[in-house]
Amino acid sequence: MAQTPPAVPADSIAAAAARLREAAATGVPTVPVRDLIGRDDVEAAYAVQTRLAAERIEAGATVVGRKIGLTSAAVQRQLGVDQPDFGVLFDDMEYADGSAVPADAILQPRVEAEIAFVLGADLAEGPLDHDQVREAVDHAVAALEICGSRVAGWDISFGDTVADNASAGGYVLGARRVPLTDFDPVSAEMTLTIDGETVSTGNGAACLGDPVNALVWLARQARDLGSPLRAGQVVLSGALGPMRPVAPGDAVRATVTGLGTVSVTFS
């Protein structure tokens, strides 16, 4: 009979959080935290994430939604993982469409294009099946996620990225808001450019077969963890193609068919 692995000690959770906290505060990436919490211990990794999120909330940040990561097979291959994860979006992580992101705002930034959903209803009760979750979406919008890693060189396992708030850094929402009655997430095509050069392409089917499937997964995970999705929250549903690194001076633009464009520059 297989034995259940021992729980990661509380002091290891605290030590992992301390590494990531210091990296965020100093702007100096840290060594990975998997030596403390394991490569794929889901419970331990989310314990670190929850601890750091609670500290941000205590310091005055407001939760405005979630991000789903690792939904694209291409991104999973890039990072050597085989399952989705999620992180928390805070109010100070949003940048306006067409604005500039300071070079030192996000550690080791990379960008990816996504479909974002804004919820019109809570997802706290019921079966949280595809129909219910789809009905809860008020509108979809083109989005850029600016991923950032507090781990040096993006040397991350699943445990490292989950602990690090799913490598969340910032996000940008496009101006066009489209209800799902007028937009099919599965067939949407995405093109991402940097300084006018195409660097990533993909489509909605690359996101767990349907970006709404990613939202279903998240809704169930969030409820199981005692923090269900709420009306008004933003959900970044996952990359439609490979993420790309960016540097100061880069101008990034994504086009998602049916949703229009979204852009940002790095100063």
Secondary structure by P-SEA (a helix, b strand, c coil): cccccccccaaaaaaaaaaaaaaaaacbbbccccccccccaaaaaaaaaaaaaaaaaaabbbbcbbbbccccaaaaaaacccbbbbbbbccccccccccccccccccbbbbbbbbbbbbccccccccccaaaaaaaccbbbbbbbbbbbccccccccaaaaaaacccccccccccccccccccccccbbbbbbccccccbbbccccccccaaaaaaaaaaaaaaacccccccbbbccccccbbbbbcccbbbbbbcccccccccccc
